[in-house]
Amino acid sequence: MHTHSTPPDVEALIRDLPKVELHVHLEGSMPADTLFDLARRHGVTDVPDTPEALRDWYVFTDFPHFVEVYLASVATLREEQDFALLASAVAERLAAQNVRYAEMHVSLYTHLMRGVPARVVFDGIEEARRAAESRHGIQLRWIPDFPADFGLESAEATVEAVLRDAPPSVVGFGVGGVETPLEQYAGVFGRARAAGLASLPHAGEHGGPERVREALDALGAERIGHGIDSMRDEALVGRLAEGRIPVDVSPTSNVCTRAVAELGDHPLPRMLEAGLLVTLNTDDPTMFGTDLNGEYRAAHTLGLDAADLVGLAANGVHASYLGAARRHALLAEIGEVAARHGVDPVRVAALR
């Protein structure tokens, strides 16, 4: 796991802050011990056969290795109880970091293409969602998605499954994978939006600012996943800032996938200075050796002070699909924690 040195007072603030996470993949959050249990359950032989070797295998080396581990993880998810086990393990880890609410991407088409019905996926994760809220007080919501590079057929199959089988806890519809032109998916996203789902695509991690423009213009994006390439287009930055369109940023992930060369090159501070509504996220935490507390440490390493970190926590609440009452209560709690840690009260008051 990536670690960043933080002063004790900042470390305590990070620990105590109530947090939300808006860009995290369920499958990319699978703990190594969960993968080991699922592989044994289903007799999967193309993963290491001891917990120790599996943990070593999980250490990210390059992007092809990430794809190998990701696909192996997905292949172990076959039955309703598998999805329940995964979502329960992920929820427990999030709750341990004081995450109160998360909107999780679910790679639905990756399961559909293996012959796993959408109802099996949704029933499993819903069982875990209800249990997690009861046991840990964390709320989970879902964003089914498909890979952009798989073409229109995959998109149509995914939206059909969502419109037919999705529970009310599905709040949005997304597209990820290798960035390709997005105009072809305008009709698919139009159907999802007409059904009341938010448009929450990945765009502008590797594909340039033009992918972000397409997400806005063709897909009606309400929030941008990654979006760091927006900083290469001054007019686009102005549009995002003026429209208060949230951008979900994942610094460690961007380093691991070589979207940025090293953490010190990450545009997060410049994005905040430009007035963008930035949220902080993990993307695929176990694959990239991080967690949400670690991303706050990374942000501090980039020069963000305590008030900035509090601001990022508040941004996540503002950008979420929490109801108004829950949003107000969580913002108030963030303010109370900030005050207890001596964060500038004038700057904290401005966050509400």
C-alpha positions, 0 to 999 in steps of 0.5 A: 500500500502506498503510504505518505508521511503526514503530521500527527494532527493531520493524520488524526483529522483524516481519520476522524473526517466523515467521508464519502466516496463517489468513484470506486469500483466494486470489483477493483476493491476485492480484498485478496482474502476474498478472492482466495475464498472465492477461487477455492469455492469455485475451483479457479486455478489460474490464481496463486494457491496460498493467501501469502502468494495471492497478496504478493500477486496483488501488488501492482506492477504495471497496467497489464498486471492490473488487467490480469488481476482484475479479470481473475477477480471478476471470473470468481464472481458467479453466484448471488452469494459471491457478490454478497460476500464481495460487497460485504467485505468492501463495505466493512473496509470502507466503514473502517475508514469512516466512509459514511456513503459510497457510490460504487461502480459495478462492471455489469457488462463484464458479468453479463458477457460471462452469462451471469444474469443482472438479477444475480448481481443485483440481488447479491449486492443488495443483500450486502447493502442492507446488511452493511447499513444495519451493521456499520451505518454506511450507505451504498449506492450503485452505478452499473457501467460498461467498457467504452471500447466494447462497442454499442452492443455492450452498452445496449445490453447493459442499459436493457439489464439496468432498466429491467432489473435494477433496484432503487439503490442504483443512482446512475449509469456509467461507462469506463474501460479504454477511452474511445469516442463517446457520441455513439452512446448518446442514445443509450445514456438518453434512455438511462437519463429518461429513467431517472438515472444520473449520467456518470461516465469516465472521461479525460484520464488518458483520452484528452479533454475532447473525451470530457467535452463528449461526455458533457455534450453527448452523454449529458454528464452530471459528474466526470470520472477522472477528468484530469485531462480537462486541465489541458483546455482552459475553456473546458476548465471554465465550463466545468467550474462555472457549471459546478460539474464535479470531477472525481479524482483518484491520484494514486490510480492516475500514477499507477496507470501512468496518466501522470508520471508521479504523484508530484505531477498530479494536477489536483492542486491546480484543479482546486485553484481553478475553482473546480468542484473536485472529489477525492476517490480511490478508483480500484483501491486493492489493485492500486494499494491504497484506500481513501485515507491514503488518498487524503494523505496523498493530497496533503503530500501535494501541498493541500492543508487541513482546510483543503482536506476538509473542503474535499470531504465537503465536496464529496457530500455536495457532489453525491446523490445523498438526499438533502437532509442526509447531506445537510447532516453530514456537512454539519458533522464535517464542520464539527470535526474540523472545528474540533481539530482547529481548522480555520472556522472561516474557511470551514463555514464557506464549505456549506 
